[in-house]
């Protein structure tokens, strides 16, 4: 089960959590429970990655992995607000 869960998680580029991994495994013909998929992912240290949609220059949405460092950078806003 661990190998199948890891393969499904890696095929999704790390974006699938346990519910979607479970659905993919069931579609592939494996009868798995929610708890067994969650336990397998926890054992292997796999977790879902939050995906953000960013409006691109052409007006379309670009999906990608969230860059948490950019979300916590308030320095440009502080300079703008304080007039520095």
N, CA, C and O atoms as a GROMACS GRO file, in nm:
protein
  336
    1UNK      N    1   0.083  -0.120   0.000
    1UNK     CA    2   0.000   0.000   0.000
    1UNK      C    3   0.087   0.126   0.000
    1UNK      O    4   0.055   0.223  -0.069
    2UNK      N    5   0.196   0.125   0.076
    2UNK     CA    6   0.281   0.243   0.085
    2UNK      C    7   0.337   0.283  -0.052
    2UNK      O    8   0.342   0.401  -0.086
    3UNK      N    9   0.378   0.184  -0.130
    3UNK     CA   10   0.433   0.213  -0.262
    3UNK      C   11   0.328   0.274  -0.354
    3UNK      O   12   0.357   0.366  -0.430
    4UNK      N   13   0.205   0.222  -0.348
    4UNK     CA   14   0.098   0.274  -0.433
    4UNK      C   15   0.060   0.416  -0.392
    4UNK      O   16   0.034   0.501  -0.478
    5UNK      N   17   0.056   0.442  -0.262
    5UNK     CA   18   0.024   0.576  -0.212
    5UNK      C   19   0.133   0.674  -0.254
    5UNK      O   20   0.102   0.784  -0.301
    6UNK      N   21   0.258   0.636  -0.238
    6UNK     CA   22   0.368   0.725  -0.277
    6UNK      C   23   0.365   0.754  -0.427
    6UNK      O   24   0.386   0.868  -0.468
    7UNK      N   25   0.339   0.651  -0.508
    7UNK     CA   26   0.334   0.671  -0.654
    7UNK      C   27   0.223   0.767  -0.693
    7UNK      O   28   0.242   0.854  -0.777
    8UNK      N   29   0.106   0.752  -0.631
    8UNK     CA   30  -0.006   0.841  -0.661
    8UNK      C   31   0.025   0.983  -0.616
    8UNK      O   32  -0.007   1.079  -0.687
    9UNK      N   33   0.087   0.997  -0.499
    9UNK     CA   34   0.122   1.129  -0.447
    9UNK      C   35   0.225   1.197  -0.538
    9UNK      O   36   0.213   1.316  -0.566
   10UNK      N   37   0.324   1.122  -0.583
   10UNK     CA   38   0.427   1.179  -0.670
   10UNK      C   39   0.372   1.210  -0.810
   10UNK      O   40   0.416   1.306  -0.872
   11UNK      N   41   0.277   1.130  -0.859
   11UNK     CA   42   0.215   1.159  -0.989
   11UNK      C   43   0.140   1.291  -0.986
   11UNK      O   44   0.130   1.359  -1.088
   12UNK      N   45   0.088   1.328  -0.868
   12UNK     CA   46   0.015   1.454  -0.855
   12UNK      C   47   0.108   1.571  -0.826
   12UNK      O   48   0.062   1.682  -0.802
   13UNK      N   49   0.239   1.546  -0.829
   13UNK     CA   50   0.341   1.646  -0.798
   13UNK      C   51   0.325   1.700  -0.657
   13UNK      O   52   0.353   1.817  -0.630
   14UNK      N   53   0.279   1.614  -0.567
   14UNK     CA   54   0.269   1.650  -0.426
   14UNK      C   55   0.149   1.735  -0.390
   14UNK      O   56   0.146   1.793  -0.282
   15UNK      N   57   0.049   1.743  -0.478
   15UNK     CA   58  -0.066   1.828  -0.450
   15UNK      C   59  -0.186   1.752  -0.396
   15UNK      O   60  -0.278   1.814  -0.343
   16UNK      N   61  -0.189   1.620  -0.407
   16UNK     CA   62  -0.303   1.542  -0.360
   16UNK      C   63  -0.290   1.512  -0.211
   16UNK      O   64  -0.182   1.475  -0.164
   17UNK      N   65  -0.398   1.528  -0.140
   17UNK     CA   66  -0.407   1.486  -0.002
   17UNK      C   67  -0.466   1.346   0.004
   17UNK      O   68  -0.486   1.282  -0.100
   18UNK      N   69  -0.493   1.298   0.124
   18UNK     CA   70  -0.540   1.160   0.139
   18UNK      C   71  -0.674   1.133   0.070
   18UNK      O   72  -0.691   1.024   0.016
   19UNK      N   73  -0.771   1.226   0.069
   19UNK     CA   74  -0.897   1.195   0.000
   19UNK      C   75  -0.879   1.170  -0.150
   19UNK      O   76  -0.937   1.076  -0.205
   20UNK      N   77  -0.799   1.253  -0.215
   20UNK     CA   78  -0.780   1.237  -0.359
   20UNK      C   79  -0.691   1.117  -0.391
   20UNK      O   80  -0.711   1.051  -0.493
   21UNK      N   81  -0.593   1.090  -0.305
   21UNK     CA   82  -0.510   0.970  -0.325
   21UNK      C   83  -0.599   0.847  -0.314
   21UNK      O   84  -0.587   0.754  -0.394
   22UNK      N   85  -0.688   0.846  -0.216
   22UNK     CA   86  -0.779   0.732  -0.198
   22UNK      C   87  -0.868   0.712  -0.320
   22UNK      O   88  -0.888   0.598  -0.364
   23UNK      N   89  -0.920   0.820  -0.375
   23UNK     CA   90  -1.004   0.811  -0.496
   23UNK      C   91  -0.925   0.752  -0.612
   23UNK      O   92  -0.975   0.666  -0.684
   24UNK      N   93  -0.801   0.798  -0.630
   24UNK     CA   94  -0.719   0.747  -0.739
   24UNK      C   95  -0.688   0.598  -0.721
   24UNK      O   96  -0.689   0.522  -0.818
   25UNK      N   97  -0.662   0.557  -0.598
   25UNK     CA   98  -0.635   0.416  -0.573
   25UNK      C   99  -0.758   0.330  -0.596
   25UNK      O  100  -0.748   0.220  -0.650
   26UNK      N  101  -0.875   0.381  -0.558
   26UNK     CA  102  -0.999   0.306  -0.581
   26UNK      C  103  -1.029   0.295  -0.730
   26UNK      O  104  -1.078   0.192  -0.777
   27UNK      N  105  -1.000   0.401  -0.805
   27UNK     CA  106  -1.020   0.395  -0.951
   27UNK      C  107  -0.925   0.294  -1.014
   27UNK      O  108  -0.957   0.235  -1.118
   28UNK      N  109  -0.810   0.274  -0.952
   28UNK     CA  110  -0.712   0.177  -1.003
   28UNK      C  111  -0.746   0.035  -0.958
   28UNK      O  112  -0.677  -0.060  -0.995
   29UNK      N  113  -0.852   0.020  -0.878
   29UNK     CA  114  -0.896  -0.114  -0.839
   29UNK      C  115  -0.853  -0.160  -0.702
   29UNK      O  116  -0.874  -0.276  -0.667
   30UNK      N  117  -0.793  -0.072  -0.621
   30UNK     CA  118  -0.751  -0.110  -0.486
   30UNK      C  119  -0.857  -0.067  -0.387
   30UNK      O  120  -0.897   0.050  -0.385
   31UNK      N  121  -0.903  -0.160  -0.306
   31UNK     CA  122  -1.001  -0.130  -0.202
   31UNK      C  123  -0.925  -0.084  -0.079
   31UNK      O  124  -0.866  -0.165  -0.007
   32UNK      N  125  -0.927   0.047  -0.054
   32UNK     CA  126  -0.856   0.103   0.060
   32UNK      C  127  -0.950   0.191   0.140
   32UNK      O  128  -1.044   0.250   0.086
   33UNK      N  129  -0.923   0.199   0.268
   33UNK     CA  130  -1.005   0.285   0.353
   33UNK      C  131  -0.936   0.420   0.371
   33UNK      O  132  -0.818   0.437   0.343
   34UNK      N  133  -1.014   0.515   0.417
   34UNK     CA  134  -0.962   0.650   0.440
   34UNK      C  135  -0.849   0.648   0.543
   34UNK      O  136  -0.746   0.711   0.524
   35UNK      N  137  -0.870   0.574   0.651
   35UNK     CA  138  -0.771   0.571   0.758
   35UNK      C  139  -0.642   0.503   0.715
   35UNK      O  140  -0.534   0.543   0.758
   36UNK      N  141  -0.651   0.401   0.631
   36UNK     CA  142  -0.528   0.334   0.589
   36UNK      C  143  -0.445   0.423   0.497
   36UNK      O  144  -0.322   0.420   0.503
   37UNK      N  145  -0.509   0.503   0.412
   37UNK     CA  146  -0.437   0.596   0.326
   37UNK      C  147  -0.375   0.707   0.411
   37UNK      O  148  -0.260   0.745   0.389
   38UNK      N  149  -0.451   0.758   0.507
   38UNK     CA  150  -0.397   0.863   0.596
   38UNK      C  151  -0.277   0.811   0.674
   38UNK      O  152  -0.176   0.881   0.688
   39UNK      N  153  -0.286   0.688   0.725
   39UNK     CA  154  -0.176   0.630   0.803
   39UNK      C  155  -0.053   0.609   0.714
   39UNK      O  156   0.060   0.633   0.758
   40UNK      N  157  -0.074   0.564   0.592
   40UNK     CA  158   0.037   0.543   0.500
   40UNK      C  159   0.107   0.674   0.468
   40UNK      O  160   0.230   0.681   0.464
   41UNK      N  161   0.029   0.779   0.444
   41UNK     CA  162   0.087   0.908   0.413
   41UNK      C  163   0.162   0.964   0.534
   41UNK      O  164   0.268   1.026   0.518
   42UNK      N  165   0.109   0.944   0.652
   42UNK     CA  166   0.175   0.992   0.774
   42UNK      C  167   0.307   0.918   0.797
   42UNK      O  168   0.407   0.980   0.834
   43UNK      N  169   0.307   0.787   0.776
   43UNK     CA  170   0.429   0.708   0.793
   43UNK      C  171   0.540   0.754   0.700
   43UNK      O  172   0.657   0.755   0.737
   44UNK      N  173   0.501   0.793   0.579
   44UNK     CA  174   0.599   0.831   0.478
   44UNK      C  175   0.630   0.981   0.479
   44UNK      O  176   0.717   1.027   0.405
   45UNK      N  177   0.560   1.056   0.564
   45UNK     CA  178   0.583   1.200   0.571
   45UNK      C  179   0.529   1.276   0.452
   45UNK      O  180   0.581   1.381   0.415
   46UNK      N  181   0.423   1.223   0.391
   46UNK     CA  182   0.362   1.289   0.275
   46UNK      C  183   0.246   1.373   0.321
   46UNK      O  184   0.167   1.331   0.406
   47UNK      N  185   0.234   1.491   0.266
   47UNK     CA  186   0.122   1.578   0.299
   47UNK      C  187   0.088   1.661   0.178
   47UNK      O  188   0.170   1.682   0.090
   48UNK      N  189  -0.037   1.708   0.175
   48UNK     CA  190  -0.077   1.787   0.059
   48UNK      C  191  -0.013   1.924   0.062
   48UNK      O  192   0.018   1.978   0.168
   49UNK      N  193   0.006   1.978  -0.053
   49UNK     CA  194   0.063   2.112  -0.068
   49UNK      C  195  -0.050   2.202  -0.114
   49UNK      O  196  -0.125   2.167  -0.205
   50UNK      N  197  -0.063   2.317  -0.052
   50UNK     CA  198  -0.170   2.408  -0.090
   50UNK      C  199  -0.134   2.475  -0.222
   50UNK      O  200  -0.023   2.526  -0.239
   51UNK      N  201  -0.229   2.474  -0.314
   51UNK     CA  202  -0.208   2.529  -0.446
   51UNK      C  203  -0.282   2.661  -0.456
   51UNK      O  204  -0.399   2.670  -0.418
   52UNK      N  205  -0.216   2.761  -0.507
   52UNK     CA  206  -0.278   2.891  -0.524
   52UNK      C  207  -0.292   2.922  -0.672
   52UNK      O  208  -0.208   2.884  -0.753
   53UNK      N  209  -0.399   2.991  -0.705
   53UNK     CA  210  -0.419   3.037  -0.842
   53UNK      C  211  -0.378   3.183  -0.847
   53UNK      O  212  -0.425   3.264  -0.767
   54UNK      N  213  -0.293   3.215  -0.940
   54UNK     CA  214  -0.243   3.351  -0.954
   54UNK      C  215  -0.284   3.400  -1.092
   54UNK      O  216  -0.265   3.330  -1.192
   55UNK      N  217  -0.340   3.519  -1.098
   55UNK     CA  218  -0.381   3.572  -1.228
   55UNK      C  219  -0.255   3.610  -1.306
   55UNK      O  220  -0.174   3.692  -1.262
   56UNK      N  221  -0.241   3.548  -1.421
   56UNK     CA  222  -0.123   3.572  -1.504
   56UNK      C  223  -0.134   3.701  -1.584
   56UNK      O  224  -0.237   3.768  -1.580
   57UNK      N  225  -0.029   3.734  -1.656
   57UNK     CA  226  -0.026   3.858  -1.735
   57UNK      C  227  -0.129   3.856  -1.846
   57UNK      O  228  -0.182   3.960  -1.884
   58UNK      N  229  -0.158   3.737  -1.899
   58UNK     CA  230  -0.254   3.727  -2.009
   58UNK      C  231  -0.397   3.716  -1.959
   58UNK      O  232  -0.489   3.701  -2.039
   59UNK      N  233  -0.418   3.724  -1.827
   59UNK     CA  234  -0.552   3.718  -1.772
   59UNK      C  235  -0.595   3.578  -1.733
   59UNK      O  236  -0.702   3.562  -1.674
   60UNK      N  237  -0.515   3.478  -1.763
   60UNK     CA  238  -0.549   3.341  -1.725
   60UNK      C  239  -0.498   3.309  -1.587
   60UNK      O  240  -0.419   3.385  -1.530
   61UNK      N  241  -0.541   3.200  -1.533
   61UNK     CA  242  -0.495   3.158  -1.402
   61UNK      C  243  -0.380   3.060  -1.417
   61UNK      O  244  -0.382   2.973  -1.504
   62UNK      N  245  -0.281   3.076  -1.334
   62UNK     CA  246  -0.165   2.987  -1.333
   62UNK      C  247  -0.168   2.912  -1.202
   62UNK      O  248  -0.170   2.973  -1.095
   63UNK      N  249  -0.167   2.779  -1.207
   63UNK     CA  250  -0.167   2.700  -1.085
   63UNK      C  251  -0.024   2.662  -1.051
   63UNK      O  252   0.055   2.628  -1.139
   64UNK      N  253   0.007   2.668  -0.925
   64UNK     CA  254   0.141   2.632  -0.882
   64UNK      C  255   0.145   2.612  -0.733
   64UNK      O  256   0.049   2.641  -0.662
   65UNK      N  257   0.256   2.564  -0.685
   65UNK     CA  258   0.273   2.544  -0.542
   65UNK      C  259   0.287   2.679  -0.473
   65UNK      O  260   0.349   2.771  -0.526
   66UNK      N  261   0.230   2.689  -0.356
   66UNK     CA  262   0.236   2.814  -0.281
   66UNK      C  263   0.377   2.840  -0.231
   66UNK      O  264   0.443   2.751  -0.178
   67UNK      N  265   0.422   2.960  -0.250
   67UNK     CA  266   0.552   3.002  -0.198
   67UNK      C  267   0.526   3.079  -0.069
   67UNK      O  268   0.494   3.197  -0.073
   68UNK      N  269   0.541   3.012   0.043
   68UNK     CA  270   0.509   3.070   0.172
   68UNK      C  271   0.600   3.187   0.209
   68UNK      O  272   0.558   3.276   0.282
   69UNK      N  273   0.722   3.189   0.160
   69UNK     CA  274   0.813   3.297   0.196
   69UNK      C  275   0.764   3.429   0.138
   69UNK      O  276   0.779   3.534   0.201
   70UNK      N  277   0.704   3.425   0.020
   70UNK     CA  278   0.654   3.548  -0.040
   70UNK      C  279   0.532   3.600   0.034
   70UNK      O  280   0.509   3.721   0.038
   71UNK      N  281   0.452   3.511   0.093
   71UNK     CA  282   0.333   3.553   0.164
   71UNK      C  283   0.367   3.623   0.296
   71UNK      O  284   0.288   3.703   0.345
   72UNK      N  285   0.483   3.594   0.352
   72UNK     CA  286   0.521   3.650   0.481
   72UNK      C  287   0.613   3.770   0.468
   72UNK      O  288   0.665   3.818   0.570
   73UNK      N  289   0.636   3.820   0.349
   73UNK     CA  290   0.726   3.933   0.328
   73UNK      C  291   0.643   4.061   0.327
   73UNK      O  292   0.583   4.097   0.226
   74UNK      N  293   0.641   4.131   0.441
   74UNK     CA  294   0.563   4.253   0.452
   74UNK      C  295   0.647   4.379   0.434
   74UNK      O  296   0.593   4.490   0.439
   75UNK      N  297   0.777   4.364   0.413
   75UNK     CA  298   0.866   4.480   0.404
   75UNK      C  299   0.824   4.579   0.295
   75UNK      O  300   0.820   4.699   0.323
   76UNK      N  301   0.792   4.536   0.172
   76UNK     CA  302   0.750   4.634   0.070
   76UNK      C  303   0.624   4.710   0.111
   76UNK      O  304   0.612   4.829   0.086
   77UNK      N  305   0.529   4.639   0.176
   77UNK     CA  306   0.406   4.705   0.220
   77UNK      C  307   0.434   4.804   0.332
   77UNK      O  308   0.376   4.912   0.335
   78UNK      N  309   0.524   4.767   0.423
   78UNK     CA  310   0.558   4.859   0.532
   78UNK      C  311   0.622   4.986   0.478
   78UNK      O  312   0.592   5.096   0.525
   79UNK      N  313   0.712   4.971   0.381
   79UNK     CA  314   0.775   5.088   0.322
   79UNK      C  315   0.670   5.178   0.254
   79UNK      O  316   0.676   5.300   0.265
   80UNK      N  317   0.578   5.117   0.184
   80UNK     CA  318   0.474   5.193   0.115
   80UNK      C  319   0.385   5.263   0.217
   80UNK      O  320   0.353   5.381   0.201
   81UNK      N  321   0.345   5.194   0.322
   81UNK     CA  322   0.255   5.248   0.424
   81UNK      C  323   0.323   5.359   0.504
   81UNK      O  324   0.261   5.462   0.532
   82UNK      N  325   0.448   5.338   0.542
   82UNK     CA  326   0.520   5.433   0.626
   82UNK      C  327   0.582   5.547   0.544
   82UNK      O  328   0.628   5.646   0.600
   83UNK      N  329   0.583   5.532   0.412
   83UNK     CA  330   0.640   5.634   0.327
   83UNK      C  331   0.791   5.636   0.329
   83UNK      O  332   0.853   5.741   0.308
   84UNK      N  333   0.852   5.519   0.356
   84UNK     CA  334   0.998   5.512   0.364
   84UNK      C  335   1.060   5.485   0.230
   84UNK      O  336   1.182   5.476   0.219
   0.00000   0.00000   0.00000
